[in-house]
Amino acid sequence: MMFDAADFPFLEVLNLSYNYLSNEDIVSIGRLPCLKVLHLTGNQLQCLLPELPATEDTLFSALEVLMLDDNKLSSEVFGSLTNLKRS
């Protein structure tokens, strides 16, 4: 599910539950500049974000609500969440 975030400059709410997204998909979604609410329920996710290059420091910059229930996340997901920065 690769797309150009510039094509959706005002998207604020996105529900991608039960789509079996990959880490690359999550990175693409994270580039949406106005995304505030993201539902990722039931995607078989084992981690939230892969190791990211330093240039990816603007991922999920407007995110306020993240739904991750019914995934296969480990406690390491909290480390990924602390790396997210808010602009």
HTML snippet that shows the backbone in 3Dmol.js (N, CA, C, O; Angstrom):
<script src="https://3Dmol.org/build/3Dmol-min.js"></script>
<div id="view" style="width:600px;height:400px;position:relative"></div>
<script>
const pdb = `
ATOM      1  N   MET A   1       0.827  -1.167   0.000  1.00  0.00           N
ATOM      2  CA  MET A   1       0.000   0.000   0.000  1.00  0.00           C
ATOM      3  C   MET A   1       0.879   1.240   0.000  1.00  0.00           C
ATOM      4  O   MET A   1       0.915   1.980   0.983  1.00  0.00           O
ATOM      5  N   MET A   2       1.560   1.459  -1.055  1.00  0.00           N
ATOM      6  CA  MET A   2       2.420   2.636  -1.146  1.00  0.00           C
ATOM      7  C   MET A   2       1.651   3.764  -1.832  1.00  0.00           C
ATOM      8  O   MET A   2       0.949   3.546  -2.820  1.00  0.00           O
ATOM      9  N   PHE A   3       1.796   4.960  -1.293  1.00  0.00           N
ATOM     10  CA  PHE A   3       1.144   6.119  -1.871  1.00  0.00           C
ATOM     11  C   PHE A   3       1.959   7.345  -1.515  1.00  0.00           C
ATOM     12  O   PHE A   3       2.844   7.288  -0.660  1.00  0.00           O
ATOM     13  N   ASP A   4       1.662   8.440  -2.167  1.00  0.00           N
ATOM     14  CA  ASP A   4       2.356   9.694  -1.898  1.00  0.00           C
ATOM     15  C   ASP A   4       1.523  10.495  -0.899  1.00  0.00           C
ATOM     16  O   ASP A   4       0.382  10.856  -1.188  1.00  0.00           O
ATOM     17  N   ALA A   5       2.079  10.768   0.251  1.00  0.00           N
ATOM     18  CA  ALA A   5       1.357  11.494   1.289  1.00  0.00           C
ATOM     19  C   ALA A   5       0.887  12.860   0.794  1.00  0.00           C
ATOM     20  O   ALA A   5      -0.098  13.393   1.305  1.00  0.00           O
ATOM     21  N   ALA A   6       1.569  13.426  -0.180  1.00  0.00           N
ATOM     22  CA  ALA A   6       1.179  14.721  -0.722  1.00  0.00           C
ATOM     23  C   ALA A   6      -0.182  14.656  -1.416  1.00  0.00           C
ATOM     24  O   ALA A   6      -0.831  15.685  -1.600  1.00  0.00           O
ATOM     25  N   ASP A   7      -0.614  13.467  -1.798  1.00  0.00           N
ATOM     26  CA  ASP A   7      -1.925  13.311  -2.424  1.00  0.00           C
ATOM     27  C   ASP A   7      -3.069  13.424  -1.419  1.00  0.00           C
ATOM     28  O   ASP A   7      -4.224  13.575  -1.818  1.00  0.00           O
ATOM     29  N   PHE A   8      -2.765  13.354  -0.124  1.00  0.00           N
ATOM     30  CA  PHE A   8      -3.772  13.405   0.930  1.00  0.00           C
ATOM     31  C   PHE A   8      -3.357  14.419   2.004  1.00  0.00           C
ATOM     32  O   PHE A   8      -3.194  14.046   3.166  1.00  0.00           O
ATOM     33  N   PRO A   9      -3.187  15.686   1.635  1.00  0.00           N
ATOM     34  CA  PRO A   9      -2.634  16.656   2.581  1.00  0.00           C
ATOM     35  C   PRO A   9      -3.540  16.994   3.758  1.00  0.00           C
ATOM     36  O   PRO A   9      -3.058  17.515   4.764  1.00  0.00           O
ATOM     37  N   PHE A  10      -4.848  16.711   3.661  1.00  0.00           N
ATOM     38  CA  PHE A  10      -5.775  17.092   4.723  1.00  0.00           C
ATOM     39  C   PHE A  10      -6.432  15.908   5.416  1.00  0.00           C
ATOM     40  O   PHE A  10      -7.335  16.099   6.231  1.00  0.00           O
ATOM     41  N   LEU A  11      -6.002  14.701   5.112  1.00  0.00           N
ATOM     42  CA  LEU A  11      -6.592  13.506   5.713  1.00  0.00           C
ATOM     43  C   LEU A  11      -6.299  13.479   7.205  1.00  0.00           C
ATOM     44  O   LEU A  11      -5.138  13.532   7.614  1.00  0.00           O
ATOM     45  N   GLU A  12      -7.356  13.395   8.028  1.00  0.00           N
ATOM     46  CA  GLU A  12      -7.190  13.423   9.479  1.00  0.00           C
ATOM     47  C   GLU A  12      -7.540  12.107  10.154  1.00  0.00           C
ATOM     48  O   GLU A  12      -6.982  11.798  11.207  1.00  0.00           O
ATOM     49  N   VAL A  13      -8.450  11.317   9.579  1.00  0.00           N
ATOM     50  CA  VAL A  13      -8.893  10.071  10.190  1.00  0.00           C
ATOM     51  C   VAL A  13      -8.759   8.953   9.163  1.00  0.00           C
ATOM     52  O   VAL A  13      -9.224   9.080   8.031  1.00  0.00           O
ATOM     53  N   LEU A  14      -8.117   7.852   9.569  1.00  0.00           N
ATOM     54  CA  LEU A  14      -7.894   6.730   8.655  1.00  0.00           C
ATOM     55  C   LEU A  14      -8.096   5.423   9.413  1.00  0.00           C
ATOM     56  O   LEU A  14      -7.485   5.200  10.458  1.00  0.00           O
ATOM     57  N   ASN A  15      -8.960   4.560   8.876  1.00  0.00           N
ATOM     58  CA  ASN A  15      -9.202   3.262   9.477  1.00  0.00           C
ATOM     59  C   ASN A  15      -8.702   2.188   8.513  1.00  0.00           C
ATOM     60  O   ASN A  15      -9.309   1.949   7.470  1.00  0.00           O
ATOM     61  N   LEU A  16      -7.601   1.550   8.868  1.00  0.00           N
ATOM     62  CA  LEU A  16      -7.022   0.477   8.060  1.00  0.00           C
ATOM     63  C   LEU A  16      -7.019  -0.836   8.840  1.00  0.00           C
ATOM     64  O   LEU A  16      -6.103  -1.647   8.704  1.00  0.00           O
ATOM     65  N   SER A  17      -8.034  -1.031   9.641  1.00  0.00           N
ATOM     66  CA  SER A  17      -8.147  -2.245  10.436  1.00  0.00           C
ATOM     67  C   SER A  17      -8.298  -3.469   9.540  1.00  0.00           C
ATOM     68  O   SER A  17      -8.937  -3.416   8.489  1.00  0.00           O
ATOM     69  N   TYR A  18      -7.693  -4.578   9.982  1.00  0.00           N
ATOM     70  CA  TYR A  18      -7.784  -5.885   9.326  1.00  0.00           C
ATOM     71  C   TYR A  18      -7.322  -5.855   7.868  1.00  0.00           C
ATOM     72  O   TYR A  18      -7.984  -6.406   6.988  1.00  0.00           O
ATOM     73  N   ASN A  19      -6.186  -5.211   7.621  1.00  0.00           N
ATOM     74  CA  ASN A  19      -5.619  -5.148   6.277  1.00  0.00           C
ATOM     75  C   ASN A  19      -4.247  -5.806   6.175  1.00  0.00           C
ATOM     76  O   ASN A  19      -3.661  -5.806   5.092  1.00  0.00           O
ATOM     77  N   TYR A  20      -3.715  -6.365   7.254  1.00  0.00           N
ATOM     78  CA  TYR A  20      -2.413  -7.037   7.261  1.00  0.00           C
ATOM     79  C   TYR A  20      -1.331  -6.158   6.650  1.00  0.00           C
ATOM     80  O   TYR A  20      -0.671  -6.541   5.684  1.00  0.00           O
ATOM     81  N   LEU A  21      -1.163  -4.994   7.220  1.00  0.00           N
ATOM     82  CA  LEU A  21      -0.192  -4.014   6.737  1.00  0.00           C
ATOM     83  C   LEU A  21       1.228  -4.431   7.083  1.00  0.00           C
ATOM     84  O   LEU A  21       1.465  -5.121   8.075  1.00  0.00           O
ATOM     85  N   SER A  22       2.162  -4.004   6.258  1.00  0.00           N
ATOM     86  CA  SER A  22       3.587  -4.258   6.498  1.00  0.00           C
ATOM     87  C   SER A  22       4.207  -3.050   7.197  1.00  0.00           C
ATOM     88  O   SER A  22       3.566  -2.007   7.330  1.00  0.00           O
ATOM     89  N   ASN A  23       5.444  -3.193   7.638  1.00  0.00           N
ATOM     90  CA  ASN A  23       6.161  -2.066   8.239  1.00  0.00           C
ATOM     91  C   ASN A  23       6.313  -0.917   7.254  1.00  0.00           C
ATOM     92  O   ASN A  23       6.236   0.249   7.640  1.00  0.00           O
ATOM     93  N   GLU A  24       6.527  -1.241   5.991  1.00  0.00           N
ATOM     94  CA  GLU A  24       6.656  -0.204   4.967  1.00  0.00           C
ATOM     95  C   GLU A  24       5.351   0.571   4.821  1.00  0.00           C
ATOM     96  O   GLU A  24       5.364   1.786   4.620  1.00  0.00           O
ATOM     97  N   ASP A  25       4.218  -0.137   4.924  1.00  0.00           N
ATOM     98  CA  ASP A  25       2.920   0.529   4.869  1.00  0.00           C
ATOM     99  C   ASP A  25       2.773   1.517   6.021  1.00  0.00           C
ATOM    100  O   ASP A  25       2.281   2.630   5.837  1.00  0.00           O
ATOM    101  N   ILE A  26       3.202   1.105   7.202  1.00  0.00           N
ATOM    102  CA  ILE A  26       3.098   1.960   8.389  1.00  0.00           C
ATOM    103  C   ILE A  26       3.928   3.230   8.199  1.00  0.00           C
ATOM    104  O   ILE A  26       3.494   4.318   8.580  1.00  0.00           O
ATOM    105  N   VAL A  27       5.102   3.098   7.618  1.00  0.00           N
ATOM    106  CA  VAL A  27       5.951   4.271   7.362  1.00  0.00           C
ATOM    107  C   VAL A  27       5.266   5.206   6.372  1.00  0.00           C
ATOM    108  O   VAL A  27       5.283   6.422   6.563  1.00  0.00           O
ATOM    109  N   SER A  28       4.659   4.654   5.308  1.00  0.00           N
ATOM    110  CA  SER A  28       3.934   5.488   4.336  1.00  0.00           C
ATOM    111  C   SER A  28       2.799   6.248   5.005  1.00  0.00           C
ATOM    112  O   SER A  28       2.612   7.440   4.760  1.00  0.00           O
ATOM    113  N   ILE A  29       2.045   5.560   5.846  1.00  0.00           N
ATOM    114  CA  ILE A  29       0.932   6.183   6.552  1.00  0.00           C
ATOM    115  C   ILE A  29       1.449   7.284   7.480  1.00  0.00           C
ATOM    116  O   ILE A  29       0.818   8.333   7.614  1.00  0.00           O
ATOM    117  N   GLY A  30       2.575   7.050   8.108  1.00  0.00           N
ATOM    118  CA  GLY A  30       3.156   8.018   9.041  1.00  0.00           C
ATOM    119  C   GLY A  30       3.557   9.325   8.410  1.00  0.00           C
ATOM    120  O   GLY A  30       3.759  10.313   9.116  1.00  0.00           O
ATOM    121  N   ARG A  31       3.678   9.359   7.111  1.00  0.00           N
ATOM    122  CA  ARG A  31       4.055  10.589   6.405  1.00  0.00           C
ATOM    123  C   ARG A  31       2.862  11.505   6.131  1.00  0.00           C
ATOM    124  O   ARG A  31       3.050  12.629   5.666  1.00  0.00           O
ATOM    125  N   LEU A  32       1.644  11.049   6.409  1.00  0.00           N
ATOM    126  CA  LEU A  32       0.468  11.896   6.201  1.00  0.00           C
ATOM    127  C   LEU A  32       0.535  13.067   7.173  1.00  0.00           C
ATOM    128  O   LEU A  32       0.524  12.854   8.385  1.00  0.00           O
ATOM    129  N   PRO A  33       0.604  14.295   6.673  1.00  0.00           N
ATOM    130  CA  PRO A  33       0.911  15.443   7.528  1.00  0.00           C
ATOM    131  C   PRO A  33      -0.155  15.827   8.542  1.00  0.00           C
ATOM    132  O   PRO A  33       0.180  16.396   9.581  1.00  0.00           O
ATOM    133  N   CYS A  34      -1.421  15.542   8.283  1.00  0.00           N
ATOM    134  CA  CYS A  34      -2.507  15.977   9.176  1.00  0.00           C
ATOM    135  C   CYS A  34      -3.200  14.826   9.884  1.00  0.00           C
ATOM    136  O   CYS A  34      -4.223  15.033  10.535  1.00  0.00           O
ATOM    137  N   LEU A  35      -2.666  13.624   9.772  1.00  0.00           N
ATOM    138  CA  LEU A  35      -3.324  12.453  10.345  1.00  0.00           C
ATOM    139  C   LEU A  35      -3.384  12.546  11.866  1.00  0.00           C
ATOM    140  O   LEU A  35      -2.354  12.595  12.539  1.00  0.00           O
ATOM    141  N   LYS A  36      -4.617  12.569  12.399  1.00  0.00           N
ATOM    142  CA  LYS A  36      -4.826  12.676  13.840  1.00  0.00           C
ATOM    143  C   LYS A  36      -5.293  11.373  14.465  1.00  0.00           C
ATOM    144  O   LYS A  36      -4.941  11.070  15.605  1.00  0.00           O
ATOM    145  N   VAL A  37      -6.091  10.590  13.723  1.00  0.00           N
ATOM    146  CA  VAL A  37      -6.669   9.357  14.260  1.00  0.00           C
ATOM    147  C   VAL A  37      -6.348   8.214  13.306  1.00  0.00           C
ATOM    148  O   VAL A  37      -6.653   8.287  12.115  1.00  0.00           O
ATOM    149  N   LEU A  38      -5.735   7.166  13.828  1.00  0.00           N
ATOM    150  CA  LEU A  38      -5.356   6.014  13.010  1.00  0.00           C
ATOM    151  C   LEU A  38      -5.792   4.730  13.692  1.00  0.00           C
ATOM    152  O   LEU A  38      -5.412   4.459  14.831  1.00  0.00           O
ATOM    153  N   HIS A  39      -6.592   3.943  12.988  1.00  0.00           N
ATOM    154  CA  HIS A  39      -7.049   2.640  13.480  1.00  0.00           C
ATOM    155  C   HIS A  39      -6.277   1.548  12.744  1.00  0.00           C
ATOM    156  O   HIS A  39      -6.394   1.411  11.527  1.00  0.00           O
ATOM    157  N   LEU A  40      -5.494   0.781  13.482  1.00  0.00           N
ATOM    158  CA  LEU A  40      -4.716  -0.323  12.915  1.00  0.00           C
ATOM    159  C   LEU A  40      -5.076  -1.648  13.591  1.00  0.00           C
ATOM    160  O   LEU A  40      -4.236  -2.542  13.697  1.00  0.00           O
ATOM    161  N   THR A  41      -6.298  -1.771  14.037  1.00  0.00           N
ATOM    162  CA  THR A  41      -6.773  -2.972  14.715  1.00  0.00           C
ATOM    163  C   THR A  41      -6.631  -4.190  13.809  1.00  0.00           C
ATOM    164  O   THR A  41      -6.919  -4.113  12.615  1.00  0.00           O
ATOM    165  N   GLY A  42      -6.187  -5.314  14.371  1.00  0.00           N
ATOM    166  CA  GLY A  42      -6.186  -6.601  13.689  1.00  0.00           C
ATOM    167  C   GLY A  42      -5.332  -6.706  12.445  1.00  0.00           C
ATOM    168  O   GLY A  42      -5.743  -7.337  11.472  1.00  0.00           O
ATOM    169  N   ASN A  43      -4.168  -6.110  12.450  1.00  0.00           N
ATOM    170  CA  ASN A  43      -3.281  -6.174  11.289  1.00  0.00           C
ATOM    171  C   ASN A  43      -2.113  -7.144  11.467  1.00  0.00           C
ATOM    172  O   ASN A  43      -1.179  -7.143  10.666  1.00  0.00           O
ATOM    173  N   GLN A  44      -2.162  -7.962  12.503  1.00  0.00           N
ATOM    174  CA  GLN A  44      -1.089  -8.929  12.766  1.00  0.00           C
ATOM    175  C   GLN A  44       0.265  -8.244  12.969  1.00  0.00           C
ATOM    176  O   GLN A  44       1.308  -8.854  12.734  1.00  0.00           O
ATOM    177  N   LEU A  45       0.255  -6.990  13.401  1.00  0.00           N
ATOM    178  CA  LEU A  45       1.502  -6.251  13.610  1.00  0.00           C
ATOM    179  C   LEU A  45       2.278  -6.842  14.781  1.00  0.00           C
ATOM    180  O   LEU A  45       1.708  -7.135  15.832  1.00  0.00           O
ATOM    181  N   GLN A  46       3.581  -7.014  14.587  1.00  0.00           N
ATOM    182  CA  GLN A  46       4.447  -7.503  15.654  1.00  0.00           C
ATOM    183  C   GLN A  46       5.294  -6.379  16.231  1.00  0.00           C
ATOM    184  O   GLN A  46       5.762  -6.470  17.366  1.00  0.00           O
ATOM    185  N   CYS A  47       5.491  -5.324  15.455  1.00  0.00           N
ATOM    186  CA  CYS A  47       6.171  -4.127  15.928  1.00  0.00           C
ATOM    187  C   CYS A  47       5.491  -2.940  15.267  1.00  0.00           C
ATOM    188  O   CYS A  47       4.771  -3.098  14.281  1.00  0.00           O
ATOM    189  N   LEU A  48       5.720  -1.760  15.806  1.00  0.00           N
ATOM    190  CA  LEU A  48       5.038  -0.588  15.258  1.00  0.00           C
ATOM    191  C   LEU A  48       5.830   0.047  14.127  1.00  0.00           C
ATOM    192  O   LEU A  48       5.275   0.325  13.063  1.00  0.00           O
ATOM    193  N   LEU A  49       7.088   0.275  14.336  1.00  0.00           N
ATOM    194  CA  LEU A  49       7.924   0.895  13.310  1.00  0.00           C
ATOM    195  C   LEU A  49       9.247   0.159  13.222  1.00  0.00           C
ATOM    196  O   LEU A  49       9.801  -0.261  14.238  1.00  0.00           O
ATOM    197  N   PRO A  50       9.753   0.003  12.006  1.00  0.00           N
ATOM    198  CA  PRO A  50      11.086  -0.579  11.865  1.00  0.00           C
ATOM    199  C   PRO A  50      12.139   0.446  12.271  1.00  0.00           C
ATOM    200  O   PRO A  50      11.814   1.586  12.603  1.00  0.00           O
ATOM    201  N   GLU A  51      13.386   0.035  12.241  1.00  0.00           N
ATOM    202  CA  GLU A  51      14.460   1.008  12.472  1.00  0.00           C
ATOM    203  C   GLU A  51      14.384   2.047  11.363  1.00  0.00           C
ATOM    204  O   GLU A  51      14.415   1.706  10.181  1.00  0.00           O
ATOM    205  N   LEU A  52      14.284   3.306  11.743  1.00  0.00           N
ATOM    206  CA  LEU A  52      14.106   4.374  10.768  1.00  0.00           C
ATOM    207  C   LEU A  52      15.363   5.225  10.649  1.00  0.00           C
ATOM    208  O   LEU A  52      16.075   5.437  11.630  1.00  0.00           O
ATOM    209  N   PRO A  53      15.632   5.714   9.430  1.00  0.00           N
ATOM    210  CA  PRO A  53      16.757   6.643   9.282  1.00  0.00           C
ATOM    211  C   PRO A  53      16.434   7.964   9.968  1.00  0.00           C
ATOM    212  O   PRO A  53      15.267   8.274  10.206  1.00  0.00           O
ATOM    213  N   ALA A  54      17.442   8.724  10.277  1.00  0.00           N
ATOM    214  CA  ALA A  54      17.270  10.003  10.985  1.00  0.00           C
ATOM    215  C   ALA A  54      16.385  10.979  10.213  1.00  0.00           C
ATOM    216  O   ALA A  54      15.795  11.877  10.812  1.00  0.00           O
ATOM    217  N   THR A  55      16.286  10.816   8.898  1.00  0.00           N
ATOM    218  CA  THR A  55      15.476  11.718   8.085  1.00  0.00           C
ATOM    219  C   THR A  55      13.984  11.488   8.280  1.00  0.00           C
ATOM    220  O   THR A  55      13.179  12.288   7.804  1.00  0.00           O
ATOM    221  N   GLU A  56      13.594  10.427   8.962  1.00  0.00           N
ATOM    222  CA  GLU A  56      12.186  10.097   9.158  1.00  0.00           C
ATOM    223  C   GLU A  56      11.663  10.615  10.494  1.00  0.00           C
ATOM    224  O   GLU A  56      10.819   9.968  11.114  1.00  0.00           O
ATOM    225  N   ASP A  57      12.143  11.756  10.943  1.00  0.00           N
ATOM    226  CA  ASP A  57      11.754  12.258  12.263  1.00  0.00           C
ATOM    227  C   ASP A  57      10.406  12.972  12.275  1.00  0.00           C
ATOM    228  O   ASP A  57       9.988  13.448  13.330  1.00  0.00           O
ATOM    229  N   THR A  58       9.718  13.062  11.150  1.00  0.00           N
ATOM    230  CA  THR A  58       8.423  13.736  11.103  1.00  0.00           C
ATOM    231  C   THR A  58       7.260  12.749  10.981  1.00  0.00           C
ATOM    232  O   THR A  58       6.137  13.170  10.701  1.00  0.00           O
ATOM    233  N   LEU A  59       7.491  11.479  11.178  1.00  0.00           N
ATOM    234  CA  LEU A  59       6.417  10.500  11.079  1.00  0.00           C
ATOM    235  C   LEU A  59       5.380  10.725  12.171  1.00  0.00           C
ATOM    236  O   LEU A  59       5.721  10.976  13.327  1.00  0.00           O
ATOM    237  N   PHE A  60       4.118  10.633  11.791  1.00  0.00           N
ATOM    238  CA  PHE A  60       2.994  10.755  12.719  1.00  0.00           C
ATOM    239  C   PHE A  60       3.061  12.045  13.535  1.00  0.00           C
ATOM    240  O   PHE A  60       2.772  12.037  14.731  1.00  0.00           O
ATOM    241  N   SER A  61       3.435  13.132  12.905  1.00  0.00           N
ATOM    242  CA  SER A  61       3.646  14.392  13.628  1.00  0.00           C
ATOM    243  C   SER A  61       2.367  14.996  14.198  1.00  0.00           C
ATOM    244  O   SER A  61       2.446  15.769  15.153  1.00  0.00           O
ATOM    245  N   ALA A  62       1.191  14.676  13.653  1.00  0.00           N
ATOM    246  CA  ALA A  62      -0.067  15.237  14.161  1.00  0.00           C
ATOM    247  C   ALA A  62      -0.912  14.194  14.891  1.00  0.00           C
ATOM    248  O   ALA A  62      -2.010  14.507  15.352  1.00  0.00           O
ATOM    249  N   LEU A  63      -0.419  12.968  15.002  1.00  0.00           N
ATOM    250  CA  LEU A  63      -1.213  11.868  15.547  1.00  0.00           C
ATOM    251  C   LEU A  63      -1.602  12.090  17.006  1.00  0.00           C
ATOM    252  O   LEU A  63      -0.765  12.422  17.846  1.00  0.00           O
ATOM    253  N   GLU A  64      -2.900  11.898  17.289  1.00  0.00           N
ATOM    254  CA  GLU A  64      -3.422  12.041  18.644  1.00  0.00           C
ATOM    255  C   GLU A  64      -4.013  10.734  19.167  1.00  0.00           C
ATOM    256  O   GLU A  64      -3.947  10.463  20.366  1.00  0.00           O
ATOM    257  N   VAL A  65      -4.594   9.916  18.276  1.00  0.00           N
ATOM    258  CA  VAL A  65      -5.235   8.664  18.675  1.00  0.00           C
ATOM    259  C   VAL A  65      -4.708   7.539  17.793  1.00  0.00           C
ATOM    260  O   VAL A  65      -4.734   7.633  16.566  1.00  0.00           O
ATOM    261  N   LEU A  66      -4.228   6.473  18.433  1.00  0.00           N
ATOM    262  CA  LEU A  66      -3.706   5.310  17.725  1.00  0.00           C
ATOM    263  C   LEU A  66      -4.332   4.055  18.313  1.00  0.00           C
ATOM    264  O   LEU A  66      -4.113   3.740  19.483  1.00  0.00           O
ATOM    265  N   MET A  67      -5.100   3.345  17.520  1.00  0.00           N
ATOM    266  CA  MET A  67      -5.769   2.126  17.970  1.00  0.00           C
ATOM    267  C   MET A  67      -4.976   0.923  17.447  1.00  0.00           C
ATOM    268  O   MET A  67      -4.844   0.742  16.237  1.00  0.00           O
ATOM    269  N   LEU A  68      -4.453   0.107  18.360  1.00  0.00           N
ATOM    270  CA  LEU A  68      -3.600  -1.030  18.001  1.00  0.00           C
ATOM    271  C   LEU A  68      -4.118  -2.357  18.565  1.00  0.00           C
ATOM    272  O   LEU A  68      -3.361  -3.327  18.616  1.00  0.00           O
ATOM    273  N   ASP A  69      -5.362  -2.427  18.982  1.00  0.00           N
ATOM    274  CA  ASP A  69      -5.861  -3.650  19.594  1.00  0.00           C
ATOM    275  C   ASP A  69      -5.912  -4.804  18.584  1.00  0.00           C
ATOM    276  O   ASP A  69      -5.960  -4.588  17.373  1.00  0.00           O
ATOM    277  N   ASP A  70      -5.902  -6.000  19.099  1.00  0.00           N
ATOM    278  CA  ASP A  70      -5.973  -7.232  18.314  1.00  0.00           C
ATOM    279  C   ASP A  70      -4.807  -7.370  17.324  1.00  0.00           C
ATOM    280  O   ASP A  70      -5.007  -7.746  16.169  1.00  0.00           O
ATOM    281  N   ASN A  71      -3.601  -7.066  17.787  1.00  0.00           N
ATOM    282  CA  ASN A  71      -2.374  -7.281  17.019  1.00  0.00           C
ATOM    283  C   ASN A  71      -1.477  -8.215  17.824  1.00  0.00           C
ATOM    284  O   ASN A  71      -1.890  -8.717  18.869  1.00  0.00           O
ATOM    285  N   LYS A  72      -0.280  -8.450  17.359  1.00  0.00           N
ATOM    286  CA  LYS A  72       0.663  -9.345  18.036  1.00  0.00           C
ATOM    287  C   LYS A  72       1.868  -8.560  18.544  1.00  0.00           C
ATOM    288  O   LYS A  72       3.011  -8.996  18.407  1.00  0.00           O
ATOM    289  N   LEU A  73       1.599  -7.416  19.122  1.00  0.00           N
ATOM    290  CA  LEU A  73       2.655  -6.518  19.575  1.00  0.00           C
ATOM    291  C   LEU A  73       3.275  -7.016  20.876  1.00  0.00           C
ATOM    292  O   LEU A  73       2.596  -7.565  21.744  1.00  0.00           O
ATOM    293  N   SER A  74       4.579  -6.808  20.982  1.00  0.00           N
ATOM    294  CA  SER A  74       5.290  -7.134  22.226  1.00  0.00           C
ATOM    295  C   SER A  74       5.432  -5.849  23.034  1.00  0.00           C
ATOM    296  O   SER A  74       5.038  -4.775  22.578  1.00  0.00           O
ATOM    297  N   SER A  75       5.984  -5.959  24.208  1.00  0.00           N
ATOM    298  CA  SER A  75       6.179  -4.775  25.050  1.00  0.00           C
ATOM    299  C   SER A  75       7.176  -3.797  24.424  1.00  0.00           C
ATOM    300  O   SER A  75       7.268  -2.650  24.860  1.00  0.00           O
ATOM    301  N   GLU A  76       7.911  -4.231  23.420  1.00  0.00           N
ATOM    302  CA  GLU A  76       8.864  -3.346  22.737  1.00  0.00           C
ATOM    303  C   GLU A  76       8.169  -2.227  21.968  1.00  0.00           C
ATOM    304  O   GLU A  76       8.814  -1.251  21.584  1.00  0.00           O
ATOM    305  N   VAL A  77       6.871  -2.355  21.741  1.00  0.00           N
ATOM    306  CA  VAL A  77       6.128  -1.315  21.038  1.00  0.00           C
ATOM    307  C   VAL A  77       6.209   0.013  21.787  1.00  0.00           C
ATOM    308  O   VAL A  77       6.155   1.075  21.166  1.00  0.00           O
ATOM    309  N   PHE A  78       6.337  -0.035  23.111  1.00  0.00           N
ATOM    310  CA  PHE A  78       6.419   1.204  23.882  1.00  0.00           C
ATOM    311  C   PHE A  78       7.684   1.984  23.539  1.00  0.00           C
ATOM    312  O   PHE A  78       7.677   3.215  23.565  1.00  0.00           O
ATOM    313  N   GLY A  79       8.761   1.286  23.218  1.00  0.00           N
ATOM    314  CA  GLY A  79       9.987   1.950  22.777  1.00  0.00           C
ATOM    315  C   GLY A  79       9.780   2.683  21.469  1.00  0.00           C
ATOM    316  O   GLY A  79      10.291   3.788  21.287  1.00  0.00           O
ATOM    317  N   SER A  80       9.035   2.080  20.553  1.00  0.00           N
ATOM    318  CA  SER A  80       8.731   2.722  19.272  1.00  0.00           C
ATOM    319  C   SER A  80       7.888   3.982  19.492  1.00  0.00           C
ATOM    320  O   SER A  80       8.101   5.010  18.848  1.00  0.00           O
ATOM    321  N   LEU A  81       6.942   3.881  20.402  1.00  0.00           N
ATOM    322  CA  LEU A  81       6.059   5.024  20.655  1.00  0.00           C
ATOM    323  C   LEU A  81       6.823   6.195  21.264  1.00  0.00           C
ATOM    324  O   LEU A  81       6.501   7.348  20.977  1.00  0.00           O
ATOM    325  N   THR A  82       7.815   5.930  22.087  1.00  0.00           N
ATOM    326  CA  THR A  82       8.563   7.032  22.690  1.00  0.00           C
ATOM    327  C   THR A  82       9.432   7.745  21.677  1.00  0.00           C
ATOM    328  O   THR A  82       9.837   8.885  21.907  1.00  0.00           O
ATOM    329  N   ASN A  83       9.727   7.096  20.555  1.00  0.00           N
ATOM    330  CA  ASN A  83      10.546   7.731  19.519  1.00  0.00           C
ATOM    331  C   ASN A  83       9.732   8.650  18.610  1.00  0.00           C
ATOM    332  O   ASN A  83      10.309   9.418  17.841  1.00  0.00           O
ATOM    333  N   LEU A  84       8.427   8.585  18.685  1.00  0.00           N
ATOM    334  CA  LEU A  84       7.605   9.470  17.856  1.00  0.00           C
ATOM    335  C   LEU A  84       7.674  10.882  18.420  1.00  0.00           C
ATOM    336  O   LEU A  84       7.585  11.093  19.629  1.00  0.00           O
ATOM    337  N   LYS A  85       7.835  11.843  17.516  1.00  0.00           N
ATOM    338  CA  LYS A  85       7.966  13.238  17.937  1.00  0.00           C
ATOM    339  C   LYS A  85       6.777  14.022  17.460  1.00  0.00           C
ATOM    340  O   LYS A  85       6.239  13.765  16.383  1.00  0.00           O
ATOM    341  N   ARG A  86       6.378  14.951  18.238  1.00  0.00           N
ATOM    342  CA  ARG A  86       5.262  15.811  17.891  1.00  0.00           C
ATOM    343  C   ARG A  86       5.812  17.165  17.485  1.00  0.00           C
ATOM    344  O   ARG A  86       6.624  17.749  18.203  1.00  0.00           O
ATOM    345  N   SER A  87       5.370  17.671  16.327  1.00  0.00           N
ATOM    346  CA  SER A  87       5.849  18.975  15.838  1.00  0.00           C
ATOM    347  C   SER A  87       5.233  20.117  16.611  1.00  0.00           C
ATOM    348  O   SER A  87       5.525  21.280  16.332  1.00  0.00           O
TER     349      SER A  87
END
`;
const viewer = $3Dmol.createViewer("view");
viewer.addModel(pdb, "pdb");
viewer.setStyle({}, {cartoon: {color: "spectrum"}});
viewer.zoomTo();
viewer.render();
</script>
